[in-house]
Amino acid sequence: MGTAFLLLDAGAYDRPNIFAEPSMRAILIVLGLVLLAGGLWVVFGHGSYSQTDTLVQIGSAKLTATHDKAIPSWMGIGGIVVGALLAAGGLFSKR
């Protein structure tokens, strides 16, 4: 009876602990999904940033203008492609 217990108990240690350290596969999937979501966000017109220009400066007084600029759509498309490739690579890797 002691031998059967040891054989059954030994199989429990063969399973990988997913909380011990993140695997490369999980990192690829998460990074791919983040890039994919960011690319979709940019492509559908929500990606923008603010740029402030100084128009006139006299002494310590200055007149500035803030412009909202859109992130180029090619960057969004690139994010979608790279993100999809990374996520697919993580999902279909052999390990």
C-alpha positions in Angstrom: 0.0 0.0 0.0 2.9 2.4 0.7 4.3 1.8 -2.8 1.0 2.7 -4.6 0.8 5.9 -2.5 4.3 6.9 -3.6 3.6 6.2 -7.3 0.5 8.3 -7.2 2.1 11.1 -5.3 5.1 11.2 -7.6 3.0 12.2 -10.5 1.9 15.4 -8.8 5.4 16.9 -9.0 5.6 16.4 -12.8 3.0 19.1 -13.5 4.4 22.6 -14.2 3.6 25.3 -11.7 2.1 28.1 -13.8 2.6 30.6 -11.0 6.3 29.9 -10.4 7.5 32.0 -13.4 5.8 33.3 -16.5 6.5 31.2 -19.5 7.7 32.7 -22.8 4.5 31.5 -24.4 2.3 33.4 -21.9 4.4 36.5 -22.4 4.0 36.3 -26.2 0.3 35.9 -26.0 -0.2 38.8 -23.6 2.2 41.1 -25.5 0.5 40.1 -28.8 -3.0 40.9 -27.5 -1.9 44.2 -26.1 -0.3 45.2 -29.5 -3.4 44.0 -31.3 -5.7 46.0 -29.1 -3.6 49.1 -29.4 -3.4 48.7 -33.2 -7.2 48.4 -33.4 -7.6 51.5 -31.2 -5.3 53.5 -33.5 -6.9 52.3 -36.7 -10.4 53.2 -35.6 -9.4 56.8 -35.0 -9.0 57.0 -31.3 -5.2 57.3 -31.2 -4.0 60.9 -30.8 -1.5 62.9 -28.9 -1.2 66.6 -27.9 1.6 68.8 -29.2 2.2 72.3 -27.7 3.9 75.0 -29.8 5.2 78.3 -28.5 3.8 81.0 -30.9 5.3 84.1 -29.2 7.6 84.6 -26.3 8.4 88.0 -24.9 10.4 87.8 -21.7 8.8 85.4 -19.3 5.3 85.7 -21.0 4.6 83.3 -23.8 1.7 82.4 -26.0 1.2 78.7 -26.7 -1.1 76.6 -28.8 -2.0 73.0 -28.3 -2.8 70.8 -31.2 -4.3 67.3 -31.2 -2.5 65.1 -33.7 -3.7 61.7 -34.9 -1.3 58.7 -34.7 -0.7 57.5 -38.3 -2.9 54.6 -39.3 0.1 52.7 -40.6 1.4 52.4 -37.1 -2.0 50.9 -36.1 -1.9 48.4 -38.9 1.7 47.5 -38.0 0.6 46.9 -34.4 -2.3 44.7 -35.6 0.0 42.6 -37.7 2.8 42.2 -35.2 0.4 41.6 -32.4 -1.5 38.9 -34.3 1.8 37.2 -35.2 3.0 37.3 -31.6 -0.3 36.0 -30.2 -0.5 33.2 -32.8 3.1 32.3 -32.2 2.4 32.0 -28.5 -0.8 30.0 -29.0 0.7 27.5 -31.5 4.1 27.0 -30.1 5.0 23.4 -29.3 6.1 24.0 -25.7 
